[in-house]
Amino acid sequence: MAATDIARQVGEGCRTVPLAGHVGFDSLPDQLVNKSVSEGFCFNILCVGETGLGKSTLMDTLFNTKFEGEPATHTQPGVQLRSNTYDLQESNVGLKLTIVSTVGFGDQINKEDSYKPIVEFIDAQFEAYLQEELKIRRVLHTYHDSRIHACLYFIAPTGHSLKSLDLVTMKKLDSKVNIIPIIAKSDAISKSELTKFKIKITSELVSNGVQIYQFPTDDESVAEINGTMNAHLPFAVIGSTEELKIGNKMMKARQYPWGTVQVENEAHCDFVKLREMLIRVNMEDLREQTHSRHYELYRRCKLEEMGFKDTDPDSKPFSLQETYEAKRNEFLGELQKKEEEMRQMFVQRVKEKEAELKEAEKELHEKFDRLKKLHQDEKKKLEDKKKSLDDEVNAFKQRKTAAELLQSQGSQAGGSQTLKRDKEKKNSYCFTVNSAVCRMLHETQVLFGLPVDALFLRNRAGPPFL
């Protein structure tokens, strides 16, 4: 008999029997409380809203402390999620608080994809928890749960209606996180306008199918207060860390030229209602809703994508081992199919490549033949041209030889004539010189009274007179 059948029979045959005396298991609630207190709690809040709506100030006011952080600017290129974790201690209860803010939300000109980083962040926390659950050795009791338990959506106090960005973002988030809409800086509009604005927001959320978090009314101890508070949604809040003396008490308030707005005065805003519902009454329910509703939805969708199912087509329960084996066989089959497809594709591509290479080789051979023929034609032309040039060179040499012969003959004939002319010129020169010498001798004879013939003969022996 299967174990499930045995369990079913035991459940069906369970009887109520009285106890004869005190046993002690009525201390189980106290044991759970002591264990929970010793381990501590964690709570994660996501603040979504445009820059400048007072998200950081409200967090400081809610937990009555000053959280560190840098103010965001309006120059962010996209939406960035900034997460900070703090360890808080109140009495003997420890709380690990994580505050996630959306830096740059609504500051871009194109706001079409502003919600995507937020959705991806929430899914990433679910995925991290799922991976921890699927481990063989799980340490969930020490694992830091980073899943978002509450989303405070800050609405600008326009007094008219919700922006398209607000509706689209809340519609994308309502199945992943507990959304609590709040009107930020509610002292910016009058009380009558605030009432109309709340009604307008509620009607728009209902008409667009946005599911916001409803405080539970199934527990009798909190059913009345939660039912009343559900009617006050969305909460109109004001945040301030500045304390002013009002009467005899120091109270958190905002000072204006026209008066003072008290943060914890329910006649001025809904801050006390928000703190009561979020922290003091429904914090554990928000944690439980995150795990049992939003995380389970993500886990179910993720496992179905991975191929896991609870029942087979015959409505019989599946065991994890059978599901794993079926998924493994399916995966191996798909792997073999892909390998076969890749092999065939590889063979086909190899054939195509071989055909391309053969075609390229054929084109190269044809190109080589054309170039070879062209080379031969060019070579023949060059040989013919060289032959003609050789003939011209030989003819030129012959003409040159004949010209040199004629020139040598002409130079010889011209040389004899030149010698004759030079001899005649010399004789003429000598006659002229002798005539001049004779005149000079005659003049000398007359001047010095010398005989002409002796002087002439003496001078005749010298070279100048030859």
C-alpha positions as CSV (number, residue, x, y, z in Angstrom):
1,M,0.0,0.0,0.0
2,A,1.3,3.4,-0.9
3,A,2.3,5.9,1.7
4,T,-0.3,8.4,0.4
5,D,-3.1,5.9,0.8
6,I,-2.0,5.2,4.4
7,A,-2.0,8.9,5.2
8,R,-5.4,9.4,3.6
9,Q,-6.8,6.5,5.7
10,V,-5.3,7.9,8.9
11,G,-6.8,11.4,8.1
12,E,-10.2,10.0,7.4
13,G,-10.3,7.9,10.5
14,C,-9.0,10.6,12.9
15,R,-11.0,10.8,16.2
16,T,-11.1,13.4,18.9
17,V,-10.3,12.0,22.4
18,P,-10.2,13.7,25.7
19,L,-7.1,14.1,27.9
20,A,-7.0,12.8,31.4
21,G,-4.6,15.4,32.6
22,H,-2.2,18.2,31.5
23,V,0.3,17.2,28.9
24,G,2.0,20.4,28.0
25,F,1.8,20.9,24.2
26,D,-0.3,24.0,24.9
27,S,3.0,25.8,25.3
28,L,3.7,25.4,21.5
29,P,2.7,29.0,20.8
30,D,5.1,30.3,23.4
31,Q,7.8,28.1,22.0
32,L,7.2,29.5,18.5
33,V,7.3,33.1,19.9
34,N,10.5,32.5,21.7
35,K,12.1,30.9,18.6
36,S,10.9,33.7,16.3
37,V,12.2,36.3,18.7
38,S,15.6,34.6,19.0
39,E,15.9,34.3,15.2
40,G,14.6,37.8,14.5
41,F,12.5,39.0,11.6
42,C,13.1,40.5,8.2
43,F,10.9,42.9,6.3
44,N,11.5,44.4,2.8
45,I,9.8,47.5,1.5
46,L,9.9,48.8,-2.1
47,C,9.2,52.5,-2.5
48,V,8.0,53.4,-6.0
49,G,7.4,56.9,-7.1
50,E,8.7,59.9,-8.9
51,T,11.7,61.8,-7.6
52,G,10.9,64.4,-5.0
53,L,7.7,62.9,-3.5
54,G,9.3,62.4,-0.1
55,K,9.9,58.6,-0.1
56,S,13.1,58.8,2.0
57,T,11.5,61.2,4.4
58,L,8.5,59.0,4.9
59,M,10.7,56.0,5.7
60,D,12.6,58.0,8.3
61,T,9.3,59.1,9.8
62,L,7.8,55.5,9.8
63,F,10.7,54.0,11.7
64,N,11.6,57.0,13.8
65,T,15.2,57.1,12.7
66,K,17.5,58.7,10.1
67,F,18.5,56.3,7.3
68,E,21.6,57.1,5.4
69,G,21.3,57.9,1.8
70,E,22.1,60.4,-0.9
71,P,19.4,62.5,-2.5
72,A,18.5,61.5,-6.0
73,T,18.7,63.9,-9.0
74,H,16.4,64.3,-12.0
75,T,19.3,63.5,-14.5
76,Q,19.3,59.7,-14.3
77,P,19.4,58.1,-17.8
78,G,17.2,55.3,-16.6
79,V,15.5,53.7,-13.6
80,Q,17.9,52.3,-11.0
81,L,17.0,50.3,-7.9
82,R,19.0,51.2,-4.8
83,S,18.8,48.7,-1.9
84,N,19.9,49.4,1.7
85,T,19.6,46.9,4.6
86,Y,19.5,48.0,8.3
87,D,19.4,46.1,11.6
88,L,16.8,47.6,13.9
89,Q,16.2,46.6,17.6
90,E,13.1,47.4,19.5
91,S,12.8,45.9,23.1
92,N,14.0,42.3,22.6
93,V,12.9,42.0,18.9
94,G,15.3,42.4,16.1
95,L,14.3,43.4,12.6
96,K,16.4,43.3,9.5
97,L,14.8,46.0,7.4
98,T,15.6,46.4,3.7
99,I,14.4,49.6,1.9
100,V,14.5,49.6,-1.9
101,S,14.1,52.9,-3.7
102,T,13.5,53.5,-7.4
103,V,16.0,56.2,-8.4
104,G,15.1,58.1,-11.5
105,F,11.6,56.7,-11.8
106,G,9.5,59.0,-14.0
107,D,12.3,61.4,-14.9
108,Q,12.9,60.2,-18.5
109,I,11.1,61.7,-21.5
110,N,10.2,58.2,-22.8
111,K,8.6,56.5,-19.8
112,E,7.4,53.4,-21.7
113,D,9.8,50.9,-20.1
114,S,10.1,52.5,-16.7
115,Y,8.5,49.6,-15.0
116,K,10.8,46.9,-16.4
117,P,13.7,47.4,-14.0
118,I,11.3,47.1,-11.1
119,V,9.7,43.9,-12.4
120,E,13.2,42.4,-13.1
121,F,14.4,43.2,-9.6
122,I,11.4,41.6,-8.0
123,D,11.7,38.5,-10.2
124,A,15.4,38.3,-9.4
125,Q,14.7,38.1,-5.6
126,F,12.1,35.3,-6.3
127,E,14.7,33.5,-8.5
128,A,17.3,33.7,-5.8
129,Y,14.9,32.2,-3.2
130,L,13.9,29.5,-5.6
131,Q,17.5,28.5,-6.3
132,E,18.1,28.2,-2.6
133,E,15.0,26.0,-2.2
134,L,16.2,23.7,-5.0
135,K,19.6,23.1,-3.5
136,I,20.4,19.7,-2.1
137,R,21.7,21.3,1.1
138,R,19.3,24.1,2.0
139,V,20.0,26.7,4.7
140,L,16.7,28.6,4.5
141,H,16.7,29.2,8.3
142,T,19.9,31.4,7.9
143,Y,19.1,32.6,4.3
144,H,18.5,36.4,4.0
145,D,15.1,36.6,2.4
146,S,15.3,39.6,0.0
147,R,11.8,39.1,-1.5
148,I,9.7,42.3,-1.5
149,H,7.0,42.1,1.2
150,A,5.3,45.5,0.6
151,C,5.3,48.1,-2.2
152,L,4.5,51.6,-1.2
153,Y,3.4,53.3,-4.4
154,F,3.7,57.1,-4.0
155,I,1.1,59.1,-6.0
156,A,1.7,62.7,-6.8
157,P,-0.9,65.0,-5.2
158,T,-2.3,66.4,-8.5
159,G,-5.9,66.2,-7.4
160,H,-7.1,65.1,-10.8
161,S,-6.4,61.5,-11.7
162,L,-3.7,58.9,-11.9
163,K,-1.0,59.2,-14.5
164,S,-0.7,56.6,-17.3
165,L,2.7,55.7,-15.8
166,D,1.2,54.9,-12.4
167,L,-1.6,52.8,-13.9
168,V,0.8,50.8,-16.2
169,T,3.4,50.2,-13.4
170,M,0.8,49.1,-10.8
171,K,-0.8,46.8,-13.4
172,K,2.6,45.1,-14.0
173,L,3.3,44.8,-10.3
174,D,0.0,43.7,-8.8
175,S,0.7,40.0,-9.4
176,K,4.2,40.1,-8.0
177,V,4.0,42.3,-4.8
178,N,1.6,43.7,-2.3
179,I,0.8,47.2,-3.5
180,I,-0.3,49.8,-1.0
181,P,-1.1,53.1,-2.8
182,I,-0.4,56.3,-0.8
183,I,-0.8,60.0,-1.7
184,A,2.5,61.7,-1.0
185,K,2.7,65.3,0.4
186,S,-1.1,65.3,0.9
187,D,-0.9,68.8,2.5
188,A,-0.5,70.2,-1.0
189,I,-4.2,69.9,-1.7
190,S,-7.3,70.9,0.3
191,K,-9.3,68.4,2.3
192,S,-12.3,68.4,-0.1
193,E,-10.0,67.9,-3.1
194,L,-8.3,65.1,-1.2
195,T,-11.5,63.3,-0.7
196,K,-12.5,63.5,-4.3
197,F,-9.0,62.5,-5.3
198,K,-9.2,59.3,-3.3
199,I,-12.5,58.4,-4.9
200,K,-11.1,59.1,-8.3
201,I,-8.0,56.9,-7.7
202,T,-10.1,54.0,-6.4
203,S,-12.4,54.1,-9.3
204,E,-9.5,54.2,-11.8
205,L,-7.8,51.3,-10.1
206,V,-11.0,49.2,-10.3
207,S,-11.8,50.1,-13.9
208,N,-8.3,49.2,-15.0
209,G,-8.2,45.9,-13.1
210,V,-5.4,46.8,-10.7
211,Q,-5.3,44.6,-7.7
212,I,-4.0,46.4,-4.6
213,Y,-3.4,44.8,-1.2
214,Q,-6.5,44.5,0.9
215,F,-5.9,44.2,4.7
216,P,-7.2,40.8,5.8
217,T,-10.6,40.5,7.5
218,D,-10.7,36.8,8.1
219,D,-9.1,37.1,11.5
220,E,-11.7,38.2,14.0
221,S,-9.1,40.0,16.2
222,V,-8.3,42.5,13.4
223,A,-11.3,42.1,11.1
224,E,-13.0,45.3,12.3
225,I,-10.0,47.6,12.1
226,N,-8.8,46.2,8.8
227,G,-12.2,46.5,7.3
228,T,-12.3,50.2,8.3
229,M,-8.9,50.9,7.0
230,N,-9.6,49.3,3.6
231,A,-12.1,52.1,3.1
232,H,-9.5,54.7,3.7
233,L,-7.2,53.5,0.9
234,P,-5.2,55.1,-0.6
235,F,-3.7,56.7,2.5
236,A,-2.9,60.4,2.3
237,V,0.4,60.9,4.2
238,I,2.9,63.5,5.2
239,G,6.5,62.8,6.3
240,S,8.7,65.0,8.5
241,T,11.7,64.4,10.8
242,E,11.5,67.9,12.2
243,E,10.1,68.1,15.8
244,L,8.2,71.2,16.9
245,K,6.9,72.1,20.3
246,I,3.1,72.0,20.1
247,G,1.5,72.7,23.5
248,N,3.6,70.9,26.0
249,K,4.8,68.1,23.7
250,M,7.4,67.8,21.0
251,M,5.7,66.4,17.9
252,K,6.8,65.7,14.3
253,A,5.3,68.4,12.2
254,R,5.8,70.7,9.2
255,Q,5.9,74.5,9.8
256,Y,4.3,76.7,7.1
257,P,3.6,80.4,7.1
258,W,-0.1,79.8,7.4
259,G,0.2,77.2,10.1
260,T,1.5,73.8,11.3
261,V,0.7,70.3,10.0
262,Q,1.1,67.6,12.5
263,V,2.3,64.3,11.1
264,E,0.7,62.1,13.8
265,N,-2.6,64.0,13.9
266,E,-5.2,61.9,12.2
267,A,-7.2,65.0,11.4
268,H,-4.3,66.3,9.3
269,C,-3.2,63.1,7.4
270,D,-3.3,59.3,7.4
271,F,0.2,58.7,8.6
272,V,-0.9,57.0,11.8
273,K,-3.2,54.7,9.9
274,L,-0.4,53.7,7.5
275,R,2.0,53.0,10.3
276,E,-0.7,51.0,12.2
277,M,-1.6,48.9,9.2
278,L,1.8,48.4,7.8
279,I,3.9,47.7,10.9
280,R,1.8,47.1,14.0
281,V,-1.1,45.0,12.6
282,N,-0.4,43.4,9.2
283,M,3.4,43.0,8.8
284,E,3.2,39.3,9.3
285,D,0.3,39.0,6.9
286,L,2.3,40.9,4.3
287,R,5.2,38.5,4.7
288,E,2.8,35.5,4.5
289,Q,1.0,36.9,1.4
290,T,4.4,37.4,-0.3
291,H,5.4,33.7,0.3
292,S,2.1,32.0,-0.2
293,R,0.6,34.0,-3.1
294,H,3.2,36.0,-5.1
295,Y,6.2,33.7,-4.7
296,E,4.1,30.5,-5.2
297,L,2.8,32.0,-8.4
298,Y,6.3,32.7,-9.6
299,R,7.5,29.3,-8.5
300,R,4.6,27.5,-10.2
301,C,5.2,29.3,-13.5
302,K,8.9,28.7,-13.4
303,L,8.6,25.0,-12.7
304,E,6.0,24.6,-15.4
305,E,8.4,26.3,-17.8
306,M,11.0,23.8,-16.7
307,G,8.6,20.9,-17.6
308,F,7.5,19.9,-14.1
309,K,3.8,19.0,-13.5
310,D,1.7,17.7,-10.6
311,T,-0.3,15.2,-12.6
312,D,0.0,13.3,-15.8
313,P,-2.6,13.3,-18.5
314,D,-4.5,10.6,-16.6
315,S,-4.7,12.8,-13.5
316,K,-2.3,10.6,-11.6
317,P,0.2,12.3,-9.4
318,F,3.7,12.6,-10.6
319,S,6.7,11.9,-8.5
320,L,9.7,14.1,-8.6
321,Q,11.9,11.3,-9.8
322,E,9.5,10.4,-12.6
323,T,9.3,14.0,-13.6
324,Y,13.0,14.4,-13.5
325,E,13.5,11.2,-15.6
326,A,10.9,12.3,-18.1
327,K,12.4,15.8,-18.4
328,R,15.9,14.3,-18.7
329,N,14.9,11.9,-21.5
330,E,13.1,14.8,-23.2
331,F,16.2,16.9,-22.9
332,L,18.4,14.1,-24.2
333,G,16.1,13.6,-27.1
334,E,16.1,17.2,-28.0
335,L,19.8,17.3,-27.6
336,Q,20.3,14.4,-30.0
337,K,17.9,16.0,-32.4
338,K,19.8,19.2,-32.3
339,E,23.1,17.3,-32.7
340,E,21.7,15.6,-35.8
341,E,20.4,18.8,-37.2
342,M,23.8,20.5,-36.6
343,R,25.6,17.5,-38.2
344,Q,23.4,17.7,-41.3
345,M,23.8,21.4,-41.4
346,F,27.5,21.0,-41.1
347,V,27.6,18.4,-43.9
348,Q,25.4,20.7,-46.1
349,R,27.6,23.7,-45.4
350,V,30.8,21.6,-46.2
351,K,29.2,20.6,-49.5
352,E,28.2,24.1,-50.3
353,K,31.7,25.3,-49.4
354,E,33.3,22.6,-51.6
355,A,31.1,23.6,-54.5
356,E,32.1,27.2,-53.9
357,L,35.8,26.3,-53.8
358,K,35.5,24.2,-57.0
359,E,33.8,27.1,-58.8
360,A,36.4,29.5,-57.5
361,E,39.1,27.0,-58.7
362,K,37.6,26.8,-62.1
363,E,37.4,30.6,-62.4
364,L,41.1,30.8,-61.3
365,H,42.1,28.3,-64.1
366,E,40.2,30.2,-66.7
367,K,41.7,33.4,-65.5
368,F,45.2,31.8,-65.6
369,D,44.6,30.6,-69.2
370,R,43.5,34.1,-70.3
371,L,46.5,35.6,-68.6
372,K,48.9,33.0,-70.1
373,K,47.5,33.7,-73.6
374,L,47.7,37.4,-73.1
375,H,51.3,37.0,-71.9
376,Q,52.3,35.0,-75.0
377,D,50.7,37.6,-77.3
378,E,52.6,40.4,-75.5
379,K,55.8,38.4,-75.7
380,K,55.4,37.9,-79.4
381,K,54.7,41.6,-79.9
382,L,57.8,42.4,-77.9
383,E,60.0,40.0,-79.9
384,D,58.8,41.6,-83.2
385,K,59.4,45.0,-81.9
386,K,62.9,44.0,-80.7
387,K,63.7,42.6,-84.2
388,S,62.7,45.8,-85.8
389,L,64.7,47.8,-83.4
390,D,67.8,45.6,-84.0
391,D,67.4,46.2,-87.8
392,E,67.2,49.9,-87.2
393,V,70.3,49.8,-85.0
394,N,72.3,47.9,-87.7
395,A,71.2,50.4,-90.4
396,F,72.1,53.3,-88.1
397,K,75.6,51.8,-87.5
398,Q,76.1,51.4,-91.2
399,R,75.1,55.0,-91.8
400,K,77.3,56.1,-89.0
401,T,80.4,54.2,-90.4
402,A,79.8,55.7,-93.9
403,A,79.5,59.2,-92.4
404,E,82.7,58.8,-90.4
405,L,84.5,57.6,-93.5
406,L,83.3,60.6,-95.5
407,Q,84.2,62.9,-92.6
408,S,87.8,61.5,-92.4
409,Q,88.3,62.0,-96.1
410,G,87.0,65.5,-95.9
411,S,89.2,66.3,-93.0
412,Q,92.4,65.1,-94.8
413,A,91.7,67.3,-97.9
414,G,90.8,70.2,-95.7
415,G,94.1,69.7,-93.7
416,S,96.5,70.2,-96.8
417,Q,94.7,73.3,-97.8
418,T,95.0,74.6,-94.3
419,L,98.7,74.0,-94.2
420,K,99.2,75.9,-97.5
421,R,97.2,78.8,-96.2
422,D,99.2,78.8,-92.9
423,K,102.5,78.9,-94.8
424,E,101.4,81.8,-96.9
425,K,100.3,83.7,-93.8
426,K,103.7,83.0,-92.2
427,N,105.6,84.3,-95.2
428,S,103.5,87.4,-95.3
429,Y,104.1,87.9,-91.6
430,C,107.8,87.5,-91.9
431,F,108.0,90.0,-94.8
432,T,106.0,92.5,-92.8
433,V,108.3,92.1,-89.8
434,N,111.5,92.4,-91.9
435,S,110.2,95.6,-93.4
436,A,109.5,97.1,-90.0
437,V,113.0,96.0,-88.8
438,C,114.6,97.7,-91.7
439,R,112.9,100.9,-91.0
440,M,113.9,100.8,-87.4
441,L,117.6,100.1,-88.4
442,H,117.6,102.9,-90.8
443,E,116.3,105.2,-88.1
444,T,118.9,103.9,-85.6
445,Q,121.7,104.5,-88.1
446,V,120.7,108.0,-88.6
447,L,120.3,108.5,-84.8
448,F,123.5,107.0,-83.6
449,G,125.6,107.2,-86.8
450,L,126.1,103.4,-87.1
451,P,126.7,101.5,-90.3
452,V,123.4,99.9,-91.4
453,D,124.8,96.5,-92.6
454,A,126.6,95.7,-89.4
455,L,123.6,96.5,-87.2
456,F,121.3,94.6,-89.5
457,L,123.6,91.5,-89.5
458,R,123.9,91.6,-85.7
459,N,120.1,91.8,-85.2
460,R,119.5,89.3,-87.8
461,A,121.3,86.7,-85.6
462,G,118.5,87.0,-82.9
463,P,115.3,85.1,-82.9
464,P,112.8,88.0,-82.9
465,F,113.9,89.0,-86.4
466,L,113.4,85.5,-88.0
